[in-house]
């Protein structure tokens, strides 16, 4: 007799990004531009802080909500960099940004409930909901208006089981960055519909033109859970460290719900890693500025090179991706063929929702030479496909 898999898990599709990455890892010499993986080393003072914590015996359980010193450091960082002033006891330390998102979904959604998510948007915005027996409904974005939500479309999606709406700025995969006015508008809309906002701001420090506005600062009267991550800003993807902050009306209640989820699912985040997080948030921040400057330079070079090659791409204002138009309705098949023919690995746009069916995502978190190889290889591949 075989094991019975839950209906929710069985219904959760595998990540199209990971599927392409798995194929690329099996392809010798592949140019890896498919994952959002900073190519910088984790700054030395952060590595040393973890090592010192382990040597000093800080290897035992910690509070489910996180070490007090890390929560205090995160609260100070939010005041310093994000213009929001929240008490440390309204923050919960999580296992990366995805841990914070999962806790937020679990705190707000019951089986059969619905959440509105951007289309295009990161794959897990949908799969987390499916795993919980909830439904994610994609809302359209208006590219000509800085990817503002299509509120007419949103009105057709919000129903009696809708509990939350997710926003992502700076955004993966498109790289748009909402203004304070856009976020305030979304907050007012959410209030009218009785929804809590989940704001994924894991790229908050990777703005490329102007500092990003945090939703909690733009819409302080809207109930919200904002998720931050150290993965991208400090090149700590494998460390799995992030935090979620509750704000607006009912913030204390939301924090308690997040803490309950964390206690039941993770007990606590790795204690030595939390000590590294303290060093990241309180130590020198020039490392973040240096990485941001490198991504900005790569963005500018990539946008110029793409135009020279005849490729149409969105100029990202934040994060580190190039969203490229391609003549295809099945970018999963195209991305695999591109990998086989050229050794170039790009993420299929269809993995990010219906709006990405004719797009590919190129990660700028790679060496400039590899980015150029990726764009040149893609242009040549498309030219070959269009030849009679």
VEXSEKE-875327 format. One record per residue (C-alpha): residue number from 1; x, y, z. Coordinates in steps of 0.1 Angstrom, whole numbers. Example, Ala and Ser with C-alpha at 12.3 -4.5 7.8 and 13.67 -1.06 7.14 Angstrom:
// residues 2
@seq=1 east=123 north=-45 up=78
@seq=2 east=137 north=-11 up=71
// end
This chain:
// residues 388
@seq=1 east=0 north=0 up=0
@seq=2 east=15 north=34 up=-10
@seq=3 east=14 north=65 up=11
@seq=4 east=-14 north=90 up=6
@seq=5 east=-2 north=124 up=-3
@seq=6 east=-24 north=154 up=8
@seq=7 east=-45 north=169 up=-19
@seq=8 east=-29 north=203 up=-12
@seq=9 east=6 north=191 up=-18
@seq=10 east=-4 north=170 up=-48
@seq=11 east=-20 north=202 up=-63
@seq=12 east=11 north=223 up=-57
@seq=13 east=31 north=225 up=-90
@seq=14 east=69 north=224 up=-90
@seq=15 east=87 north=257 up=-96
@seq=16 east=93 north=264 up=-132
@seq=17 east=124 north=284 up=-122
@seq=18 east=138 north=254 up=-103
@seq=19 east=130 north=230 up=-131
@seq=20 east=151 north=251 up=-155
@seq=21 east=179 north=255 up=-128
@seq=22 east=180 north=217 up=-123
@seq=23 east=184 north=213 up=-161
@seq=24 east=211 north=240 up=-161
@seq=25 east=230 north=223 up=-132
@seq=26 east=232 north=191 up=-153
@seq=27 east=245 north=211 up=-183
@seq=28 east=283 north=214 up=-182
@seq=29 east=295 north=249 up=-188
@seq=30 east=261 north=265 up=-186
@seq=31 east=259 north=303 up=-182
@seq=32 east=237 north=306 up=-151
@seq=33 east=214 north=336 up=-154
@seq=34 east=182 north=318 up=-142
@seq=35 east=184 north=323 up=-104
@seq=36 east=183 north=354 up=-82
@seq=37 east=216 north=345 up=-65
@seq=38 east=240 north=373 up=-57
@seq=39 east=274 north=365 up=-71
@seq=40 east=291 north=384 up=-43
@seq=41 east=306 north=366 up=-12
@seq=42 east=289 north=372 up=21
@seq=43 east=307 north=401 up=38
@seq=44 east=335 north=389 up=61
@seq=45 east=323 north=406 up=93
@seq=46 east=290 north=386 up=89
@seq=47 east=308 north=353 up=84
@seq=48 east=330 north=360 up=114
@seq=49 east=300 north=368 up=136
@seq=50 east=285 north=334 up=129
@seq=51 east=318 north=316 up=135
@seq=52 east=323 north=335 up=167
@seq=53 east=288 north=328 up=179
@seq=54 east=293 north=291 up=173
@seq=55 east=326 north=290 up=191
@seq=56 east=312 north=309 up=220
@seq=57 east=284 north=283 up=224
@seq=58 east=254 north=303 up=210
@seq=59 east=241 north=271 up=195
@seq=60 east=210 north=264 up=216
@seq=61 east=173 north=272 up=211
@seq=62 east=163 north=308 up=210
@seq=63 east=129 north=324 up=213
@seq=64 east=104 north=315 up=186
@seq=65 east=101 north=351 up=176
@seq=66 east=138 north=357 up=174
@seq=67 east=167 north=369 up=196
@seq=68 east=159 north=402 up=213
@seq=69 east=191 north=417 up=200
@seq=70 east=182 north=408 up=164
@seq=71 east=147 north=421 up=167
@seq=72 east=160 north=454 up=181
@seq=73 east=186 north=456 up=153
@seq=74 east=159 north=450 up=127
@seq=75 east=137 north=477 up=143
@seq=76 east=165 north=502 up=142
@seq=77 east=173 north=493 up=106
@seq=78 east=136 north=499 up=96
@seq=79 east=138 north=533 up=113
@seq=80 east=171 north=541 up=96
@seq=81 east=165 north=528 up=61
@seq=82 east=127 north=524 up=57
@seq=83 east=113 north=554 up=76
@seq=84 east=90 north=533 up=97
@seq=85 east=91 north=533 up=135
@seq=86 east=78 north=500 up=149
@seq=87 east=86 north=484 up=183
@seq=88 east=109 north=454 up=182
@seq=89 east=81 north=433 up=197
@seq=90 east=62 north=436 up=165
@seq=91 east=89 north=418 up=145
@seq=92 east=92 north=381 up=141
@seq=93 east=125 north=366 up=128
@seq=94 east=119 north=340 up=100
@seq=95 east=137 north=314 up=79
@seq=96 east=143 north=338 up=50
@seq=97 east=118 north=358 up=32
@seq=98 east=98 north=328 up=21
@seq=99 east=95 north=318 up=58
@seq=100 east=80 north=352 up=65
@seq=101 east=56 north=349 up=36
@seq=102 east=45 north=314 up=46
@seq=103 east=39 north=326 up=81
@seq=104 east=19 north=355 up=68
@seq=105 east=-2 north=333 up=46
@seq=106 east=-8 north=308 up=73
@seq=107 east=-18 north=336 up=98
@seq=108 east=-43 north=351 up=74
@seq=109 east=-57 north=323 up=52
@seq=110 east=-79 north=293 up=59
@seq=111 east=-86 north=265 up=34
@seq=112 east=-109 north=279 up=8
@seq=113 east=-98 north=315 up=13
@seq=114 east=-84 north=336 up=-15
@seq=115 east=-54 north=360 up=-18
@seq=116 east=-48 north=384 up=-47
@seq=117 east=-12 north=383 up=-61
@seq=118 east=5 north=403 up=-89
@seq=119 east=7 north=388 up=-124
@seq=120 east=36 north=385 up=-132
@seq=121 east=49 north=377 up=-98
@seq=122 east=72 north=353 up=-80
@seq=123 east=61 north=317 up=-83
@seq=124 east=58 north=311 up=-45
@seq=125 east=32 north=338 up=-42
@seq=126 east=8 north=312 up=-57
@seq=127 east=23 north=279 up=-45
@seq=128 east=23 north=289 up=-8
@seq=129 east=-15 north=295 up=-11
@seq=130 east=-21 north=262 up=-29
@seq=131 east=-1 north=243 up=-3
@seq=132 east=-25 north=257 up=23
@seq=133 east=-56 north=248 up=4
@seq=134 east=-62 north=285 up=-4
@seq=135 east=-64 north=301 up=-39
@seq=136 east=-42 north=328 up=-53
@seq=137 east=-58 north=350 up=-80
@seq=138 east=-35 north=370 up=-102
@seq=139 east=-42 north=407 up=-108
@seq=140 east=-31 north=425 up=-139
@seq=141 east=-6 north=453 up=-138
@seq=142 east=-6 north=483 up=-161
@seq=143 east=29 north=486 up=-176
@seq=144 east=23 north=521 up=-190
@seq=145 east=15 north=534 up=-155
@seq=146 east=46 north=520 up=-137
@seq=147 east=29 north=486 up=-133
@seq=148 east=0 north=501 up=-113
@seq=149 east=-26 north=475 up=-104
@seq=150 east=-55 north=473 up=-129
@seq=151 east=-82 north=483 up=-103
@seq=152 east=-110 north=474 up=-127
@seq=153 east=-96 north=439 up=-129
@seq=154 east=-90 north=438 up=-91
@seq=155 east=-127 north=446 up=-86
@seq=156 east=-137 north=415 up=-105
@seq=157 east=-114 north=393 up=-83
@seq=158 east=-122 north=405 up=-48
@seq=159 east=-150 north=383 up=-33
@seq=160 east=-164 north=371 up=0
@seq=161 east=-135 north=347 up=6
@seq=162 east=-107 north=372 up=-3
@seq=163 east=-87 north=379 up=28
@seq=164 east=-55 north=395 up=16
@seq=165 east=-36 north=411 up=-13
@seq=166 east=1 north=407 up=-19
@seq=167 east=23 north=434 up=-33
@seq=168 east=60 north=432 up=-42
@seq=169 east=82 north=463 up=-46
@seq=170 east=109 north=464 up=-59
@seq=171 east=95 north=435 up=-78
@seq=172 east=106 north=401 up=-90
@seq=173 east=106 north=395 up=-120
@seq=174 east=99 north=429 up=-136
@seq=175 east=119 north=452 up=-114
@seq=176 east=92 north=479 up=-111
@seq=177 east=93 north=500 up=-79
@seq=178 east=60 north=515 up=-67
@seq=179 east=59 north=551 up=-56
@seq=180 east=46 north=561 up=-22
@seq=181 east=14 north=574 up=-39
@seq=182 east=8 north=541 up=-56
@seq=183 east=12 north=522 up=-23
@seq=184 east=-11 north=546 up=-5
@seq=185 east=-37 north=541 up=-32
@seq=186 east=-34 north=504 up=-28
@seq=187 east=-37 north=507 up=9
@seq=188 east=-70 north=527 up=6
@seq=189 east=-83 north=501 up=-18
@seq=190 east=-74 north=473 up=6
@seq=191 east=-91 north=491 up=34
@seq=192 east=-123 north=495 up=14
@seq=193 east=-124 north=458 up=8
@seq=194 east=-114 north=448 up=43
@seq=195 east=-82 north=431 up=32
@seq=196 east=-48 north=428 up=49
@seq=197 east=-18 north=436 up=28
@seq=198 east=12 north=413 up=26
@seq=199 east=42 north=433 up=13
@seq=200 east=72 north=414 up=0
@seq=201 east=101 north=438 up=3
@seq=202 east=130 north=414 up=2
@seq=203 east=147 north=438 up=-24
@seq=204 east=141 north=469 up=-3
@seq=205 east=178 north=478 up=-3
@seq=206 east=184 north=470 up=-39
@seq=207 east=168 north=501 up=-55
@seq=208 east=187 north=512 up=-85
@seq=209 east=176 north=548 up=-91
@seq=210 east=158 north=561 up=-60
@seq=211 east=154 north=546 up=-25
@seq=212 east=124 north=523 up=-23
@seq=213 east=93 north=533 up=-3
@seq=214 east=81 north=508 up=23
@seq=215 east=44 north=501 up=22
@seq=216 east=40 north=505 up=60
@seq=217 east=53 north=541 up=56
@seq=218 east=31 north=549 up=27
@seq=219 east=-1 north=534 up=41
@seq=220 east=2 north=534 up=79
@seq=221 east=-35 north=530 up=84
@seq=222 east=-37 north=497 up=65
@seq=223 east=-33 north=464 up=83
@seq=224 east=-1 north=449 up=69
@seq=225 east=26 north=423 up=72
@seq=226 east=58 north=433 up=55
@seq=227 east=84 north=407 up=49
@seq=228 east=121 north=415 up=46
@seq=229 east=151 north=393 up=39
@seq=230 east=189 north=395 up=44
@seq=231 east=194 north=371 up=14
@seq=232 east=197 north=396 up=-14
@seq=233 east=210 north=428 up=3
@seq=234 east=239 north=410 up=21
@seq=235 east=245 north=380 up=-3
@seq=236 east=231 north=356 up=23
@seq=237 east=207 north=334 up=3
@seq=238 east=219 north=302 up=18
@seq=239 east=218 north=315 up=54
@seq=240 east=179 north=316 up=54
@seq=241 east=173 north=347 up=75
@seq=242 east=146 north=373 up=72
@seq=243 east=119 north=389 up=94
@seq=244 east=83 north=400 up=92
@seq=245 east=69 north=431 up=107
@seq=246 east=32 north=438 up=115
@seq=247 east=19 north=473 up=112
@seq=248 east=-13 north=493 up=110
@seq=249 east=-45 north=485 up=129
@seq=250 east=-43 north=451 up=147
@seq=251 east=-5 north=450 up=144
@seq=252 east=-1 north=434 up=178
@seq=253 east=-27 north=407 up=169
@seq=254 east=-10 north=400 up=136
@seq=255 east=24 north=397 up=154
@seq=256 east=9 north=371 up=178
@seq=257 east=-5 north=351 up=149
@seq=258 east=29 north=351 up=132
@seq=259 east=46 north=340 up=164
@seq=260 east=22 north=312 up=168
@seq=261 east=29 north=300 up=133
@seq=262 east=66 north=303 up=138
@seq=263 east=65 north=283 up=170
@seq=264 east=45 north=255 up=154
@seq=265 east=65 north=252 up=122
@seq=266 east=101 north=262 up=129
@seq=267 east=106 north=264 up=167
@seq=268 east=132 north=291 up=161
@seq=269 east=156 north=302 up=134
@seq=270 east=192 north=290 up=137
@seq=271 east=208 north=308 up=166
@seq=272 east=243 north=313 up=151
@seq=273 east=227 north=326 up=120
@seq=274 east=208 north=352 up=140
@seq=275 east=240 north=364 up=155
@seq=276 east=253 north=369 up=119
@seq=277 east=221 north=388 up=112
@seq=278 east=229 north=412 up=141
@seq=279 east=263 north=419 up=126
@seq=280 east=248 north=424 up=91
@seq=281 east=222 north=450 up=103
@seq=282 east=244 north=468 up=128
@seq=283 east=278 north=466 up=111
@seq=284 east=292 north=486 up=82
@seq=285 east=266 north=491 up=54
@seq=286 east=291 north=500 up=26
@seq=287 east=289 north=464 up=14
@seq=288 east=252 north=469 up=5
@seq=289 east=260 north=502 up=-13
@seq=290 east=288 north=485 up=-33
@seq=291 east=266 north=456 up=-44
@seq=292 east=238 north=480 up=-53
@seq=293 east=262 north=501 up=-74
@seq=294 east=274 north=470 up=-92
@seq=295 east=238 north=459 up=-100
@seq=296 east=230 north=494 up=-113
@seq=297 east=260 north=493 up=-136
@seq=298 east=251 north=459 up=-148
@seq=299 east=215 north=471 up=-154
@seq=300 east=226 north=500 up=-175
@seq=301 east=250 north=479 up=-195
@seq=302 east=224 north=451 up=-200
@seq=303 east=196 north=475 up=-211
@seq=304 east=219 north=492 up=-236
@seq=305 east=232 north=459 up=-249
@seq=306 east=197 north=444 up=-252
@seq=307 east=185 north=474 up=-273
@seq=308 east=216 north=471 up=-295
@seq=309 east=207 north=434 up=-301
@seq=310 east=171 north=442 up=-309
@seq=311 east=158 north=427 up=-277
@seq=312 east=128 north=444 up=-260
@seq=313 east=132 north=445 up=-222
@seq=314 east=118 north=464 up=-192
@seq=315 east=143 north=487 up=-176
@seq=316 east=143 north=477 up=-139
@seq=317 east=141 north=504 up=-112
@seq=318 east=150 north=479 up=-85
@seq=319 east=160 north=443 up=-78
@seq=320 east=183 north=426 up=-103
@seq=321 east=164 north=412 up=-132
@seq=322 east=159 north=419 up=-169
@seq=323 east=124 north=410 up=-181
@seq=324 east=127 north=403 up=-219
@seq=325 east=100 north=399 up=-245
@seq=326 east=103 north=369 up=-268
@seq=327 east=81 north=355 up=-296
@seq=328 east=67 north=325 up=-278
@seq=329 east=37 north=313 up=-259
@seq=330 east=56 north=285 up=-241
@seq=331 east=87 north=300 up=-226
@seq=332 east=93 north=268 up=-206
@seq=333 east=100 north=249 up=-238
@seq=334 east=119 north=278 up=-252
@seq=335 east=141 north=282 up=-222
@seq=336 east=150 north=245 up=-223
@seq=337 east=158 north=247 up=-260
@seq=338 east=179 north=278 up=-254
@seq=339 east=199 north=259 up=-228
@seq=340 east=204 north=229 up=-250
@seq=341 east=214 north=249 up=-280
@seq=342 east=235 north=277 up=-265
@seq=343 east=242 north=268 up=-228
@seq=344 east=224 north=299 up=-217
@seq=345 east=201 north=294 up=-187
@seq=346 east=173 north=320 up=-184
@seq=347 east=141 north=316 up=-163
@seq=348 east=109 north=310 up=-182
@seq=349 east=85 north=339 up=-179
@seq=350 east=55 north=315 up=-177
@seq=351 east=68 north=305 up=-142
@seq=352 east=57 north=339 up=-130
@seq=353 east=21 north=338 up=-142
@seq=354 east=0 north=341 up=-173
@seq=355 east=14 north=376 up=-180
@seq=356 east=49 north=361 up=-185
@seq=357 east=40 north=336 up=-212
@seq=358 east=60 north=355 up=-238
@seq=359 east=89 north=366 up=-215
@seq=360 east=122 north=353 up=-202
@seq=361 east=139 north=366 up=-170
@seq=362 east=176 north=372 up=-170
@seq=363 east=193 north=376 up=-136
@seq=364 east=217 north=406 up=-133
@seq=365 east=233 north=389 up=-103
@seq=366 east=261 north=376 up=-124
@seq=367 east=294 north=387 up=-139
@seq=368 east=289 north=414 up=-167
@seq=369 east=307 north=391 up=-192
@seq=370 east=281 north=363 up=-185
@seq=371 east=252 north=388 up=-188
@seq=372 east=266 north=399 up=-222
@seq=373 east=270 north=362 up=-232
@seq=374 east=234 north=356 up=-222
@seq=375 east=220 north=385 up=-242
@seq=376 east=241 north=377 up=-272
@seq=377 east=233 north=341 up=-271
@seq=378 east=195 north=348 up=-268
@seq=379 east=196 north=372 up=-297
@seq=380 east=214 north=347 up=-319
@seq=381 east=190 north=319 up=-308
@seq=382 east=159 north=340 up=-317
@seq=383 east=174 north=350 up=-350
@seq=384 east=179 north=314 up=-359
@seq=385 east=143 north=305 up=-349
@seq=386 east=129 north=333 up=-371
@seq=387 east=150 north=324 up=-402
@seq=388 east=131 north=307 up=-430
// end
